[in-house]
Amino acid sequence: MKIILRDDVSGLGSKGDQLDVAAGYFRNYLCPKGLAIKASKGIERQAEAMRSAAARRNAADRAQAERVATTLVPMVITVAAKASEAGRLFGSVGAADIVAAVEQQARIVIDRRKLSLESPLKELGSAMAMCKLHAEVEFPITIEVVNL
């Protein structure tokens, strides 16, 4: 049975793809969840429009992510936190703290879920965090934790 996906389906395809699937899979899973529709000539034109719109949106998102990356990679983001004499923090610096510092210092808003730290920062000094704003754009952010 020829279908067109209305949304991304893991292991099957992405929005606008035209596929051939078993009738039972379409009838029992894809159709009730609104993930796919039967293919016809009018629907195929609509699917082509969905694919081209997704490609344009993807290109714009990638360009925006690259602009953010070129701005943030050379910067050193400073995060102030209370620390002991030995340099251990009273608490820790997490992704939410880093995102707030980026917003304040660079005027760039990043979703904290796009930032990955191996573990929260618990000492003064430098650290790196990876930021993945797009599937093809991943870059490091340099963080300097200083005593408050």
C-alpha positions in Angstrom: 0.0 0.0 0.0 1.4 3.4 -1.0 1.3 6.0 1.8 2.7 9.4 2.5 4.1 10.2 5.9 2.5 13.3 7.6 5.1 13.2 10.4 8.6 11.7 11.1 8.3 8.1 12.1 11.4 6.5 13.7 12.7 3.6 11.6 10.4 4.3 8.7 11.0 7.8 7.3 10.5 11.5 7.6 7.6 13.9 6.9 6.6 13.9 3.2 8.2 10.6 2.3 6.3 8.3 0.0 6.6 4.7 1.1 5.1 1.3 0.4 4.0 -0.4 3.6 1.8 -3.3 4.6 -1.9 -2.6 4.7 -2.3 -3.8 8.3 0.6 -1.5 9.5 -1.1 1.5 7.9 -4.6 0.5 9.1 -3.7 -0.4 12.6 -0.8 2.0 13.5 0.0 4.8 11.1 -3.6 5.9 10.2 -5.1 6.0 13.7 -2.2 8.0 15.0 -2.4 10.4 12.1 1.2 9.7 11.0 0.3 8.8 7.4 -2.3 9.1 4.6 -3.0 7.0 1.5 -1.2 8.2 -1.6 -3.1 9.8 -4.4 -2.1 12.2 -7.2 -3.3 15.3 -5.2 -1.7 14.0 -2.0 1.6 13.4 -3.8 1.7 17.1 -4.9 1.0 18.0 -1.3 3.8 15.7 -0.1 6.2 17.4 -2.5 5.3 20.7 -1.1 5.8 19.4 2.5 9.3 18.1 1.5 10.3 21.4 -0.1 9.1 23.4 2.9 10.9 21.1 5.3 14.1 21.5 3.2 13.8 25.3 3.3 13.1 25.3 7.0 16.0 22.9 7.7 18.4 25.2 5.7 17.2 28.2 7.6 17.6 26.5 10.9 21.1 25.3 10.0 22.2 28.8 8.9 20.9 30.2 12.2 22.7 27.6 14.2 26.0 28.3 12.3 25.6 32.0 13.1 25.2 31.2 16.8 28.2 28.9 16.6 30.5 31.5 15.0 29.5 33.9 17.8 29.9 31.6 20.8 32.9 29.5 19.9 35.5 32.3 20.3 33.8 33.6 23.5 34.6 32.6 27.1 31.4 32.5 29.1 32.0 33.5 32.8 29.8 32.0 35.5 30.2 33.3 39.0 29.5 31.0 42.0 30.4 30.8 45.6 33.4 28.6 46.4 35.6 27.5 49.3 39.2 28.4 49.8 40.2 25.2 48.1 38.2 26.0 45.0 35.3 23.7 45.5 31.9 25.2 44.7 29.1 25.3 47.3 26.6 23.6 45.0 27.3 23.2 41.3 27.0 25.0 38.0 24.6 23.2 35.6 23.3 23.6 32.1 20.6 26.1 33.3 23.3 28.3 34.9 25.4 28.2 31.7 22.4 29.0 29.5 21.5 32.0 31.7 25.1 33.3 31.5 25.2 32.9 27.7 21.9 34.8 27.4 23.3 37.6 29.7 26.7 37.9 28.1 26.1 37.1 24.4 22.4 38.0 24.1 21.7 34.6 22.6 18.9 32.4 23.9 19.7 28.6 23.9 17.5 25.8 25.1 19.2 24.1 28.1 18.4 20.7 26.6 20.7 21.5 23.6 23.6 21.9 26.0 25.4 18.8 27.2 27.7 18.6 30.2 29.3 15.4 31.3 28.5 16.3 34.9 27.7 19.6 36.7 30.7 21.8 37.3 31.8 21.6 41.0 35.2 23.4 40.9 36.5 26.8 39.9 38.3 27.0 36.5 37.7 26.3 32.9 35.4 23.7 31.3 33.9 22.8 28.0 30.2 22.1 27.2 29.0 20.9 23.8 26.0 22.6 22.3 24.0 20.9 19.5 21.6 23.4 18.0 21.0 21.5 14.7 21.6 17.9 13.6 24.6 19.0 11.6 25.9 21.9 13.9 27.6 20.9 17.1 30.1 23.2 18.8 32.0 23.7 22.1 31.3 26.5 24.5 34.1 27.5 26.8 33.0 28.2 30.4 35.1 29.9 33.1 33.8 29.4 36.7 35.0 32.2 39.0 34.5 32.9 42.7 31.6 35.2 43.5 
